[in-house]
């Protein structure tokens, strides 16, 4: 049976790991390759690097990161953050990454998804969506909840509806959706389950839940109630609150199929 | 004396760097090469690959690699130089694939009788992406030290249906039960990616290295010998 995946996420800037709390207040926490290799040993199913380097050196640093990771890490890894052209995607994949994730550039030019999927295959194209709940016009409103797509690391609203964008991404060839709730991200109060459920039901490609994990029970809920195929978390792993193994043992105790290494 | 490295066939289908690095971590040297001569002379051959079946066969043909690869696989079938097919490299060992785009179904190397088909069950997410378990259907030295039911990392939309059930080494459940590993003699091939399957995948690659460099034999008899490097 296909296992549900547990994925530590590493925010990387200038080749070093940082962790955003609501995307600000960054703390330096080490070498990304070493940390990823540690997570591999601990039983993580994949790792995701989100590069937030803001300089023109970015392309070289992400390719270098992928190349160094491929020497030490023997689980699939994804590189995302600021990727906007096919040449960069090619270089990252060639260096040994399994997938790339597209966010802001794909919203600006959705054909990037189509072109990347046609050239490299859907299996390596992840579309990352940063979503924020849209407040109803009045508290008594009975309209279905909706969410808006944000870009630029969650700073810029786009006016786009998250469900429509997720469906378009799938239609254009995205292999997976990495769905982050801007409302719950950094709170450690649990994933945004209504958002997750809505997106999981809207698309038939795997959805990776992100934003808000505080306990193993949150990860379990994202899978059982939110319909997620994979759960991504950062703080609970980086700060050692829980190990990947503890989380997986808990998921297994809840009847969720996971890969547990001996 | 430095041993000749295993040849990883580079025919322009996907990135091979992860396979090279994983072999090194598993304890033996492997080099990617597009030279037919290197494929003919290497002590063992790995045929990796990600992408479309038809394009892969065209690329092999164009690079002059089709015959050396087919011969190497046939040699392994008879117990000669070990040969390892990975993912698309497993598919290519079969006779044909239904992975066509309008035209005729592309023909494969035909080392194993059978064909390659797409996952078809209604509601099944395709490609299968993620970790799934394998059930042992045969004993083979490539599985030395591995536990029946181990997890490996899969990414694929198609799978092979061997005409000869005796060729099935491993079986996996995804919508249907399919052959996730095939083996005969010293020819082995896996649908999953050992190079991305953490310690379990590295153990499998290490076993392949041992097959190549003579530490274990396809008959399953352990014998003394140097580990490749």
Interface residues (C-beta under 8 A of the other chain):
Chain A: X1 X2 X3 X5 X40 X41 X43 X45 X67 X70 X71 X74 X75 X76 X93 X94 X95 X96 X98 X121 X122 X123 X175 X176 X204 X205 X206 X229 X230 X259 X261 X262
Chain B: X15 X17 X18 X21 X22 X25 X50 X51 X125 X127 X128 X129 X130 X131 X132 X133 X147 X151 X153 X155 X173 X174 X193 X195 X196 X197 X198 X199 X200 X201 X202
